[in-house]
Amino acid sequence: MAKKADSIKKQKSLLAEALSDIERVISGLRKQKNNVEKQLEAVKRRVEKIEDEENRLRERLAALNEEEAALNEKKAGFEEKMGKLDRKMSKVEEIEGRMRIA
């Protein structure tokens, strides 16, 4: 019986050591998990900042596109006026040329 009791004590000791090892591994894994979660949160914050910056830049780009379109309309209007003025100047020059001949 003493041998059996010694055998049981030995098994109990081995199981206690194994349990202690498992607890150490679990503790290490928890620390790793916490570190990964912190890193993930930091990445999420960076992504949110980048997305905010992207949205701000998209809005700025849209405003610039609208401004460009308005300026292009003004440019077209000025070019049309310039064309009319050129035609009028040509007519005036033509009339002046006729008056010189006459």
Biopython code that builds the backbone (N, CA, C, O; Angstrom):
import numpy as np
from Bio.PDB.StructureBuilder import StructureBuilder

atoms = [
    (1, "MET", "N", (0.801, -1.185, 0.000)),
    (1, "MET", "CA", (0.000, 0.000, 0.000)),
    (1, "MET", "C", (0.844, 1.249, 0.000)),
    (1, "MET", "O", (0.463, 2.272, -0.568)),
    (2, "ALA", "N", (1.997, 1.162, 0.642)),
    (2, "ALA", "CA", (2.876, 2.319, 0.703)),
    (2, "ALA", "C", (3.364, 2.666, -0.687)),
    (2, "ALA", "O", (3.523, 3.838, -1.028)),
    (3, "LYS", "N", (3.603, 1.628, -1.497)),
    (3, "LYS", "CA", (4.037, 1.886, -2.872)),
    (3, "LYS", "C", (2.939, 2.588, -3.651)),
    (3, "LYS", "O", (3.202, 3.511, -4.422)),
    (4, "LYS", "N", (1.719, 2.150, -3.445)),
    (4, "LYS", "CA", (0.598, 2.747, -4.150)),
    (4, "LYS", "C", (0.417, 4.201, -3.718)),
    (4, "LYS", "O", (0.137, 5.065, -4.549)),
    (5, "ALA", "N", (0.574, 4.466, -2.452)),
    (5, "ALA", "CA", (0.443, 5.828, -1.943)),
    (5, "ALA", "C", (1.556, 6.694, -2.503)),
    (5, "ALA", "O", (1.323, 7.845, -2.873)),
    (6, "ASP", "N", (2.772, 6.147, -2.569)),
    (6, "ASP", "CA", (3.889, 6.883, -3.143)),
    (6, "ASP", "C", (3.644, 7.162, -4.626)),
    (6, "ASP", "O", (3.953, 8.244, -5.126)),
    (7, "SER", "N", (3.090, 6.178, -5.313)),
    (7, "SER", "CA", (2.797, 6.332, -6.737)),
    (7, "SER", "C", (1.750, 7.428, -6.945)),
    (7, "SER", "O", (1.862, 8.244, -7.861)),
    (8, "ILE", "N", (0.739, 7.434, -6.087)),
    (8, "ILE", "CA", (-0.308, 8.447, -6.200)),
    (8, "ILE", "C", (0.268, 9.821, -5.899)),
    (8, "ILE", "O", (-0.058, 10.793, -6.580)),
    (9, "LYS", "N", (1.130, 9.911, -4.873)),
    (9, "LYS", "CA", (1.754, 11.191, -4.534)),
    (9, "LYS", "C", (2.624, 11.684, -5.690)),
    (9, "LYS", "O", (2.650, 12.877, -5.991)),
    (10, "LYS", "N", (3.332, 10.759, -6.332)),
    (10, "LYS", "CA", (4.183, 11.118, -7.467)),
    (10, "LYS", "C", (3.341, 11.636, -8.629)),
    (10, "LYS", "O", (3.678, 12.639, -9.258)),
    (11, "GLN", "N", (2.230, 10.930, -8.905)),
    (11, "GLN", "CA", (1.335, 11.374, -9.977)),
    (11, "GLN", "C", (0.746, 12.743, -9.645)),
    (11, "GLN", "O", (0.632, 13.615, -10.506)),
    (12, "LYS", "N", (0.375, 12.908, -8.378)),
    (12, "LYS", "CA", (-0.203, 14.184, -7.946)),
    (12, "LYS", "C", (0.820, 15.303, -8.111)),
    (12, "LYS", "O", (0.480, 16.405, -8.539)),
    (13, "SER", "N", (2.055, 15.018, -7.775)),
    (13, "SER", "CA", (3.127, 16.005, -7.912)),
    (13, "SER", "C", (3.360, 16.352, -9.382)),
    (13, "SER", "O", (3.527, 17.520, -9.734)),
    (14, "LEU", "N", (3.369, 15.333, -10.232)),
    (14, "LEU", "CA", (3.557, 15.565, -11.666)),
    (14, "LEU", "C", (2.400, 16.383, -12.239)),
    (14, "LEU", "O", (2.606, 17.287, -13.049)),
    (15, "LEU", "N", (1.183, 16.055, -11.808)),
    (15, "LEU", "CA", (0.018, 16.794, -12.278)),
    (15, "LEU", "C", (0.063, 18.244, -11.791)),
    (15, "LEU", "O", (-0.318, 19.159, -12.521)),
    (16, "ALA", "N", (0.520, 18.447, -10.578)),
    (16, "ALA", "CA", (0.636, 19.806, -10.036)),
    (16, "ALA", "C", (1.658, 20.601, -10.828)),
    (16, "ALA", "O", (1.445, 21.777, -11.121)),
    (17, "GLU", "N", (2.771, 19.958, -11.177)),
    (17, "GLU", "CA", (3.793, 20.626, -12.003)),
    (17, "GLU", "C", (3.231, 20.958, -13.385)),
    (17, "GLU", "O", (3.452, 22.054, -13.903)),
    (18, "ALA", "N", (2.513, 20.020, -13.974)),
    (18, "ALA", "CA", (1.924, 20.237, -15.296)),
    (18, "ALA", "C", (0.907, 21.376, -15.230)),
    (18, "ALA", "O", (0.851, 22.227, -16.118)),
    (19, "LEU", "N", (0.120, 21.378, -14.181)),
    (19, "LEU", "CA", (-0.867, 22.446, -14.002)),
    (19, "LEU", "C", (-0.177, 23.791, -13.840)),
    (19, "LEU", "O", (-0.626, 24.793, -14.398)),
    (20, "SER", "N", (0.894, 23.818, -13.093)),
    (20, "SER", "CA", (1.662, 25.056, -12.907)),
    (20, "SER", "C", (2.239, 25.531, -14.244)),
    (20, "SER", "O", (2.200, 26.720, -14.557)),
    (21, "ASP", "N", (2.770, 24.596, -15.021)),
    (21, "ASP", "CA", (3.309, 24.944, -16.343)),
    (21, "ASP", "C", (2.209, 25.507, -17.241)),
    (21, "ASP", "O", (2.406, 26.501, -17.940)),
    (22, "ILE", "N", (1.052, 24.855, -17.209)),
    (22, "ILE", "CA", (-0.069, 25.317, -18.034)),
    (22, "ILE", "C", (-0.496, 26.713, -17.606)),
    (22, "ILE", "O", (-0.779, 27.558, -18.456)),
    (23, "GLU", "N", (-0.548, 26.967, -16.315)),
    (23, "GLU", "CA", (-0.927, 28.292, -15.823)),
    (23, "GLU", "C", (0.072, 29.360, -16.273)),
    (23, "GLU", "O", (-0.311, 30.478, -16.619)),
    (24, "ARG", "N", (1.369, 28.996, -16.262)),
    (24, "ARG", "CA", (2.396, 29.940, -16.742)),
    (24, "ARG", "C", (2.206, 30.242, -18.220)),
    (24, "ARG", "O", (2.315, 31.394, -18.642)),
    (25, "VAL", "N", (1.921, 29.211, -19.006)),
    (25, "VAL", "CA", (1.706, 29.389, -20.442)),
    (25, "VAL", "C", (0.467, 30.253, -20.679)),
    (25, "VAL", "O", (0.477, 31.156, -21.515)),
    (26, "ILE", "N", (-0.597, 29.962, -19.932)),
    (26, "ILE", "CA", (-1.830, 30.745, -20.066)),
    (26, "ILE", "C", (-1.566, 32.203, -19.706)),
    (26, "ILE", "O", (-2.048, 33.109, -20.387)),
    (27, "SER", "N", (-0.814, 32.430, -18.652)),
    (27, "SER", "CA", (-0.481, 33.803, -18.248)),
    (27, "SER", "C", (0.296, 34.514, -19.354)),
    (27, "SER", "O", (0.019, 35.672, -19.666)),
    (28, "GLY", "N", (1.263, 33.825, -19.940)),
    (28, "GLY", "CA", (2.033, 34.407, -21.043)),
    (28, "GLY", "C", (1.148, 34.702, -22.247)),
    (28, "GLY", "O", (1.304, 35.735, -22.898)),
    (29, "LEU", "N", (0.232, 33.806, -22.539)),
    (29, "LEU", "CA", (-0.688, 34.007, -23.663)),
    (29, "LEU", "C", (-1.607, 35.205, -23.405)),
    (29, "LEU", "O", (-1.902, 35.974, -24.319)),
    (30, "ARG", "N", (-2.055, 35.358, -22.159)),
    (30, "ARG", "CA", (-2.906, 36.507, -21.819)),
    (30, "ARG", "C", (-2.152, 37.816, -22.043)),
    (30, "ARG", "O", (-2.700, 38.783, -22.572)),
    (31, "LYS", "N", (-0.883, 37.827, -21.630)),
    (31, "LYS", "CA", (-0.063, 39.031, -21.842)),
    (31, "LYS", "C", (0.085, 39.328, -23.330)),
    (31, "LYS", "O", (-0.037, 40.473, -23.764)),
    (32, "GLN", "N", (0.349, 38.280, -24.102)),
    (32, "GLN", "CA", (0.474, 38.460, -25.554)),
    (32, "GLN", "C", (-0.836, 38.966, -26.145)),
    (32, "GLN", "O", (-0.849, 39.854, -26.997)),
    (33, "LYS", "N", (-1.942, 38.380, -25.674)),
    (33, "LYS", "CA", (-3.256, 38.795, -26.161)),
    (33, "LYS", "C", (-3.495, 40.271, -25.846)),
    (33, "LYS", "O", (-3.956, 41.021, -26.706)),
    (34, "ASN", "N", (-3.185, 40.686, -24.627)),
    (34, "ASN", "CA", (-3.360, 42.095, -24.244)),
    (34, "ASN", "C", (-2.503, 43.010, -25.115)),
    (34, "ASN", "O", (-2.959, 44.072, -25.540)),
    (35, "ASN", "N", (-1.265, 42.602, -25.381)),
    (35, "ASN", "CA", (-0.387, 43.401, -26.239)),
    (35, "ASN", "C", (-0.949, 43.512, -27.652)),
    (35, "ASN", "O", (-0.940, 44.588, -28.249)),
    (36, "VAL", "N", (-1.432, 42.402, -28.177)),
    (36, "VAL", "CA", (-2.001, 42.408, -29.529)),
    (36, "VAL", "C", (-3.247, 43.291, -29.560)),
    (36, "VAL", "O", (-3.445, 44.042, -30.515)),
    (37, "GLU", "N", (-4.086, 43.211, -28.532)),
    (37, "GLU", "CA", (-5.291, 44.047, -28.473)),
    (37, "GLU", "C", (-4.927, 45.527, -28.427)),
    (37, "GLU", "O", (-5.576, 46.348, -29.077)),
    (38, "LYS", "N", (-3.891, 45.870, -27.661)),
    (38, "LYS", "CA", (-3.431, 47.270, -27.608)),
    (38, "LYS", "C", (-2.925, 47.720, -28.977)),
    (38, "LYS", "O", (-3.225, 48.827, -29.425)),
    (39, "GLN", "N", (-2.161, 46.860, -29.632)),
    (39, "GLN", "CA", (-1.653, 47.188, -30.963)),
    (39, "GLN", "C", (-2.807, 47.355, -31.947)),
    (39, "GLN", "O", (-2.786, 48.250, -32.791)),
    (40, "LEU", "N", (-3.806, 46.497, -31.836)),
    (40, "LEU", "CA", (-4.966, 46.575, -32.711)),
    (40, "LEU", "C", (-5.708, 47.896, -32.501)),
    (40, "LEU", "O", (-6.128, 48.528, -33.470)),
    (41, "GLU", "N", (-5.869, 48.310, -31.267)),
    (41, "GLU", "CA", (-6.528, 49.585, -30.981)),
    (41, "GLU", "C", (-5.726, 50.747, -31.560)),
    (41, "GLU", "O", (-6.298, 51.688, -32.111)),
    (42, "ALA", "N", (-4.411, 50.680, -31.434)),
    (42, "ALA", "CA", (-3.563, 51.743, -31.992)),
    (42, "ALA", "C", (-3.711, 51.796, -33.507)),
    (42, "ALA", "O", (-3.791, 52.876, -34.092)),
    (43, "VAL", "N", (-3.748, 50.632, -34.136)),
    (43, "VAL", "CA", (-3.920, 50.576, -35.593)),
    (43, "VAL", "C", (-5.291, 51.125, -35.980)),
    (43, "VAL", "O", (-5.413, 51.866, -36.955)),
    (44, "LYS", "N", (-6.320, 50.762, -35.217)),
    (44, "LYS", "CA", (-7.668, 51.266, -35.500)),
    (44, "LYS", "C", (-7.694, 52.785, -35.426)),
    (44, "LYS", "O", (-8.303, 53.437, -36.275)),
    (45, "ARG", "N", (-7.034, 53.359, -34.413)),
    (45, "ARG", "CA", (-7.004, 54.821, -34.287)),
    (45, "ARG", "C", (-6.284, 55.452, -35.471)),
    (45, "ARG", "O", (-6.723, 56.475, -35.997)),
    (46, "ARG", "N", (-5.172, 54.841, -35.893)),
    (46, "ARG", "CA", (-4.451, 55.372, -37.049)),
    (46, "ARG", "C", (-5.309, 55.291, -38.310)),
    (46, "ARG", "O", (-5.334, 56.222, -39.116)),
    (47, "VAL", "N", (-6.010, 54.173, -38.472)),
    (47, "VAL", "CA", (-6.874, 54.011, -39.644)),
    (47, "VAL", "C", (-7.979, 55.065, -39.622)),
    (47, "VAL", "O", (-8.294, 55.658, -40.654)),
    (48, "GLU", "N", (-8.567, 55.298, -38.448)),
    (48, "GLU", "CA", (-9.619, 56.317, -38.342)),
    (48, "GLU", "C", (-9.077, 57.698, -38.706)),
    (48, "GLU", "O", (-9.744, 58.468, -39.397)),
    (49, "LYS", "N", (-7.866, 58.009, -38.239)),
    (49, "LYS", "CA", (-7.258, 59.298, -38.585)),
    (49, "LYS", "C", (-7.037, 59.398, -40.090)),
    (49, "LYS", "O", (-7.291, 60.439, -40.697)),
    (50, "ILE", "N", (-6.563, 58.316, -40.681)),
    (50, "ILE", "CA", (-6.321, 58.313, -42.128)),
    (50, "ILE", "C", (-7.632, 58.467, -42.881)),
    (50, "ILE", "O", (-7.702, 59.199, -43.868)),
    (51, "GLU", "N", (-8.679, 57.777, -42.417)),
    (51, "GLU", "CA", (-9.984, 57.905, -43.069)),
    (51, "GLU", "C", (-10.526, 59.322, -42.939)),
    (51, "GLU", "O", (-11.098, 59.860, -43.887)),
    (52, "ASP", "N", (-10.347, 59.929, -41.763)),
    (52, "ASP", "CA", (-10.779, 61.318, -41.574)),
    (52, "ASP", "C", (-10.031, 62.242, -42.529)),
    (52, "ASP", "O", (-10.625, 63.129, -43.143)),
    (53, "GLU", "N", (-8.732, 62.027, -42.647)),
    (53, "GLU", "CA", (-7.917, 62.844, -43.552)),
    (53, "GLU", "C", (-8.364, 62.627, -44.993)),
    (53, "GLU", "O", (-8.446, 63.578, -45.770)),
    (54, "GLU", "N", (-8.652, 61.378, -45.348)),
    (54, "GLU", "CA", (-9.122, 61.075, -46.702)),
    (54, "GLU", "C", (-10.430, 61.808, -46.988)),
    (54, "GLU", "O", (-10.595, 62.401, -48.054)),
    (55, "ASN", "N", (-11.360, 61.764, -46.029)),
    (55, "ASN", "CA", (-12.640, 62.455, -46.213)),
    (55, "ASN", "C", (-12.439, 63.956, -46.343)),
    (55, "ASN", "O", (-13.074, 64.601, -47.178)),
    (56, "ARG", "N", (-11.559, 64.513, -45.520)),
    (56, "ARG", "CA", (-11.281, 65.945, -45.590)),
    (56, "ARG", "C", (-10.705, 66.299, -46.957)),
    (56, "ARG", "O", (-11.088, 67.306, -47.554)),
    (57, "LEU", "N", (-9.790, 65.478, -47.449)),
    (57, "LEU", "CA", (-9.181, 65.735, -48.754)),
    (57, "LEU", "C", (-10.194, 65.566, -49.884)),
    (57, "LEU", "O", (-10.165, 66.315, -50.860)),
    (58, "ARG", "N", (-11.081, 64.596, -49.759)),
    (58, "ARG", "CA", (-12.126, 64.409, -50.779)),
    (58, "ARG", "C", (-13.046, 65.634, -50.830)),
    (58, "ARG", "O", (-13.416, 66.103, -51.906)),
    (59, "GLU", "N", (-13.405, 66.138, -49.654)),
    (59, "GLU", "CA", (-14.251, 67.336, -49.609)),
    (59, "GLU", "C", (-13.528, 68.529, -50.230)),
    (59, "GLU", "O", (-14.123, 69.308, -50.974)),
    (60, "ARG", "N", (-12.251, 68.662, -49.920)),
    (60, "ARG", "CA", (-11.452, 69.758, -50.485)),
    (60, "ARG", "C", (-11.361, 69.616, -51.998)),
    (60, "ARG", "O", (-11.468, 70.599, -52.731)),
    (61, "LEU", "N", (-11.161, 68.385, -52.458)),
    (61, "LEU", "CA", (-11.083, 68.129, -53.897)),
    (61, "LEU", "C", (-12.406, 68.480, -54.580)),
    (61, "LEU", "O", (-12.413, 69.068, -55.662)),
    (62, "ALA", "N", (-13.514, 68.121, -53.950)),
    (62, "ALA", "CA", (-14.829, 68.440, -54.521)),
    (62, "ALA", "C", (-15.004, 69.958, -54.614)),
    (62, "ALA", "O", (-15.503, 70.470, -55.616)),
    (63, "ALA", "N", (-14.590, 70.672, -53.564)),
    (63, "ALA", "CA", (-14.693, 72.138, -53.584)),
    (63, "ALA", "C", (-13.820, 72.723, -54.689)),
    (63, "ALA", "O", (-14.235, 73.645, -55.392)),
    (64, "LEU", "N", (-12.619, 72.189, -54.841)),
    (64, "LEU", "CA", (-11.725, 72.677, -55.895)),
    (64, "LEU", "C", (-12.296, 72.378, -57.282)),
    (64, "LEU", "O", (-12.176, 73.197, -58.193)),
    (65, "ASN", "N", (-12.908, 71.221, -57.441)),
    (65, "ASN", "CA", (-13.535, 70.884, -58.727)),
    (65, "ASN", "C", (-14.667, 71.845, -59.053)),
    (65, "ASN", "O", (-14.821, 72.270, -60.198)),
    (66, "GLU", "N", (-15.459, 72.185, -58.039)),
    (66, "GLU", "CA", (-16.542, 73.151, -58.257)),
    (66, "GLU", "C", (-15.975, 74.522, -58.635)),
    (66, "GLU", "O", (-16.484, 75.201, -59.527)),
    (67, "GLU", "N", (-14.922, 74.901, -57.940)),
    (67, "GLU", "CA", (-14.289, 76.190, -58.237)),
    (67, "GLU", "C", (-13.709, 76.193, -59.651)),
    (67, "GLU", "O", (-13.820, 77.183, -60.374)),
    (68, "GLU", "N", (-13.098, 75.090, -60.032)),
    (68, "GLU", "CA", (-12.527, 74.977, -61.378)),
    (68, "GLU", "C", (-13.629, 75.079, -62.435)),
    (68, "GLU", "O", (-13.461, 75.749, -63.455)),
    (69, "ALA", "N", (-14.757, 74.408, -62.181)),
    (69, "ALA", "CA", (-15.867, 74.451, -63.135)),
    (69, "ALA", "C", (-16.381, 75.878, -63.288)),
    (69, "ALA", "O", (-16.666, 76.323, -64.401)),
    (70, "ALA", "N", (-16.502, 76.599, -62.167)),
    (70, "ALA", "CA", (-16.972, 77.988, -62.229)),
    (70, "ALA", "C", (-15.987, 78.855, -63.006)),
    (70, "ALA", "O", (-16.395, 79.702, -63.800)),
    (71, "LEU", "N", (-14.696, 78.645, -62.779)),
    (71, "LEU", "CA", (-13.684, 79.420, -63.502)),
    (71, "LEU", "C", (-13.682, 79.074, -64.989)),
    (71, "LEU", "O", (-13.479, 79.953, -65.827)),
    (72, "ASN", "N", (-13.903, 77.825, -65.319)),
    (72, "ASN", "CA", (-13.976, 77.428, -66.724)),
    (72, "ASN", "C", (-15.164, 78.093, -67.415)),
    (72, "ASN", "O", (-15.073, 78.483, -68.580)),
    (73, "GLU", "N", (-16.276, 78.220, -66.693)),
    (73, "GLU", "CA", (-17.435, 78.922, -67.266)),
    (73, "GLU", "C", (-17.100, 80.388, -67.515)),
    (73, "GLU", "O", (-17.434, 80.938, -68.564)),
    (74, "LYS", "N", (-16.436, 81.017, -66.544)),
    (74, "LYS", "CA", (-16.037, 82.423, -66.721)),
    (74, "LYS", "C", (-15.081, 82.557, -67.899)),
    (74, "LYS", "O", (-15.195, 83.482, -68.702)),
    (75, "LYS", "N", (-14.143, 81.629, -67.992)),
    (75, "LYS", "CA", (-13.167, 81.646, -69.083)),
    (75, "LYS", "C", (-13.882, 81.561, -70.430)),
    (75, "LYS", "O", (-13.566, 82.299, -71.363)),
    (76, "ALA", "N", (-14.844, 80.653, -70.514)),
    (76, "ALA", "CA", (-15.589, 80.501, -71.773)),
    (76, "ALA", "C", (-16.328, 81.794, -72.107)),
    (76, "ALA", "O", (-16.383, 82.201, -73.267)),
    (77, "GLY", "N", (-16.892, 82.433, -71.091)),
    (77, "GLY", "CA", (-17.583, 83.704, -71.306)),
    (77, "GLY", "C", (-16.631, 84.782, -71.795)),
    (77, "GLY", "O", (-16.953, 85.536, -72.712)),
    (78, "PHE", "N", (-15.458, 84.851, -71.180)),
    (78, "PHE", "CA", (-14.464, 85.840, -71.604)),
    (78, "PHE", "C", (-13.974, 85.567, -73.019)),
    (78, "PHE", "O", (-13.786, 86.491, -73.810)),
    (79, "GLU", "N", (-13.768, 84.285, -73.332)),
    (79, "GLU", "CA", (-13.318, 83.937, -74.680)),
    (79, "GLU", "C", (-14.379, 84.321, -75.715)),
    (79, "GLU", "O", (-14.051, 84.767, -76.814)),
    (80, "GLU", "N", (-15.634, 84.145, -75.356)),
    (80, "GLU", "CA", (-16.720, 84.532, -76.261)),
    (80, "GLU", "C", (-16.720, 86.051, -76.453)),
    (80, "GLU", "O", (-16.869, 86.536, -77.574)),
    (81, "LYS", "N", (-16.555, 86.790, -75.375)),
    (81, "LYS", "CA", (-16.507, 88.252, -75.478)),
    (81, "LYS", "C", (-15.304, 88.696, -76.303)),
    (81, "LYS", "O", (-15.403, 89.620, -77.110)),
    (82, "MET", "N", (-14.158, 88.027, -76.092)),
    (82, "MET", "CA", (-12.952, 88.361, -76.864)),
    (82, "MET", "C", (-13.199, 88.120, -78.352)),
    (82, "MET", "O", (-12.788, 88.918, -79.195)),
    (83, "GLY", "N", (-13.871, 87.019, -78.664)),
    (83, "GLY", "CA", (-14.185, 86.716, -80.058)),
    (83, "GLY", "C", (-15.068, 87.800, -80.663)),
    (83, "GLY", "O", (-14.852, 88.220, -81.800)),
    (84, "LYS", "N", (-16.060, 88.250, -79.907)),
    (84, "LYS", "CA", (-16.942, 89.319, -80.394)),
    (84, "LYS", "C", (-16.153, 90.613, -80.608)),
    (84, "LYS", "O", (-16.323, 91.303, -81.613)),
    (85, "LEU", "N", (-15.288, 90.923, -79.641)),
    (85, "LEU", "CA", (-14.471, 92.130, -79.774)),
    (85, "LEU", "C", (-13.549, 92.046, -80.985)),
    (85, "LEU", "O", (-13.375, 93.030, -81.705)),
    (86, "ASP", "N", (-12.959, 90.879, -81.212)),
    (86, "ASP", "CA", (-12.087, 90.690, -82.380)),
    (86, "ASP", "C", (-12.869, 90.924, -83.682)),
    (86, "ASP", "O", (-12.379, 91.569, -84.610)),
    (87, "ARG", "N", (-14.087, 90.388, -83.725)),
    (87, "ARG", "CA", (-14.906, 90.572, -84.924)),
    (87, "ARG", "C", (-15.252, 92.055, -85.117)),
    (87, "ARG", "O", (-15.226, 92.567, -86.236)),
    (88, "LYS", "N", (-15.575, 92.731, -84.016)),
    (88, "LYS", "CA", (-15.890, 94.153, -84.118)),
    (88, "LYS", "C", (-14.668, 94.948, -84.578)),
    (88, "LYS", "O", (-14.789, 95.852, -85.405)),
    (89, "MET", "N", (-13.491, 94.611, -84.041)),
    (89, "MET", "CA", (-12.270, 95.311, -84.444)),
    (89, "MET", "C", (-11.986, 95.074, -85.925)),
    (89, "MET", "O", (-11.558, 95.982, -86.637)),
    (90, "SER", "N", (-12.227, 93.852, -86.379)),
    (90, "SER", "CA", (-12.012, 93.559, -87.802)),
    (90, "SER", "C", (-12.950, 94.395, -88.667)),
    (90, "SER", "O", (-12.549, 94.903, -89.714)),
    (91, "LYS", "N", (-14.192, 94.533, -88.231)),
    (91, "LYS", "CA", (-15.149, 95.344, -88.987)),
    (91, "LYS", "C", (-14.718, 96.809, -89.007)),
    (91, "LYS", "O", (-14.793, 97.480, -90.036)),
    (92, "VAL", "N", (-14.261, 97.294, -87.833)),
    (92, "VAL", "CA", (-13.810, 98.697, -87.762)),
    (92, "VAL", "C", (-12.613, 98.904, -88.684)),
    (92, "VAL", "O", (-12.548, 99.895, -89.411)),
    (93, "GLU", "N", (-11.660, 97.963, -88.651)),
    (93, "GLU", "CA", (-10.485, 98.071, -89.515)),
    (93, "GLU", "C", (-10.891, 98.021, -90.993)),
    (93, "GLU", "O", (-10.330, 98.731, -91.827)),
    (94, "GLU", "N", (-11.857, 97.186, -91.293)),
    (94, "GLU", "CA", (-12.341, 97.082, -92.672)),
    (94, "GLU", "C", (-12.981, 98.407, -93.100)),
    (94, "GLU", "O", (-12.742, 98.898, -94.203)),
    (95, "ILE", "N", (-13.789, 98.968, -92.217)),
    (95, "ILE", "CA", (-14.435, 100.253, -92.538)),
    (95, "ILE", "C", (-13.386, 101.346, -92.684)),
    (95, "ILE", "O", (-13.476, 102.169, -93.595)),
    (96, "GLU", "N", (-12.391, 101.365, -91.799)),
    (96, "GLU", "CA", (-11.320, 102.361, -91.899)),
    (96, "GLU", "C", (-10.572, 102.210, -93.208)),
    (96, "GLU", "O", (-10.216, 103.204, -93.841)),
    (97, "GLY", "N", (-10.332, 100.981, -93.615)),
    (97, "GLY", "CA", (-9.644, 100.737, -94.884)),
    (97, "GLY", "C", (-10.458, 101.228, -96.063)),
    (97, "GLY", "O", (-9.890, 101.787, -97.001)),
    (98, "ARG", "N", (-11.749, 101.042, -96.050)),
    (98, "ARG", "CA", (-12.619, 101.515, -97.112)),
    (98, "ARG", "C", (-12.642, 103.046, -97.153)),
    (98, "ARG", "O", (-12.661, 103.661, -98.219)),
    (99, "MET", "N", (-12.640, 103.643, -95.941)),
    (99, "MET", "CA", (-12.680, 105.106, -95.887)),
    (99, "MET", "C", (-11.390, 105.704, -96.447)),
    (99, "MET", "O", (-11.424, 106.782, -97.040)),
    (100, "ARG", "N", (-10.275, 105.037, -96.272)),
    (100, "ARG", "CA", (-9.013, 105.541, -96.787)),
    (100, "ARG", "C", (-8.985, 105.464, -98.303)),
    (100, "ARG", "O", (-8.439, 106.338, -98.976)),
    (101, "ILE", "N", (-9.571, 104.422, -98.819)),
    (101, "ILE", "CA", (-9.587, 104.261, -100.282)),
    (101, "ILE", "C", (-10.501, 105.302, -100.908)),
    (101, "ILE", "O", (-10.213, 105.821, -101.987)),
    (102, "ALA", "N", (-11.579, 105.600, -100.245)),
    (102, "ALA", "CA", (-12.559, 106.514, -100.823)),
    (102, "ALA", "C", (-12.147, 107.936, -100.785)),
    (102, "ALA", "O", (-12.888, 108.806, -101.242)),
]
sb = StructureBuilder()
sb.init_structure("model")
sb.init_model(0)
sb.init_chain("A")
sb.init_seg("    ")
for serial, (resi, resn, name, xyz) in enumerate(atoms, 1):
    if name == "N":
        sb.init_residue(resn, " ", resi, " ")
    sb.init_atom(name, np.array(xyz, "f"), 0.0, 1.0, " ", f" {name:<3s}", serial, name[0])
structure = sb.get_structure()
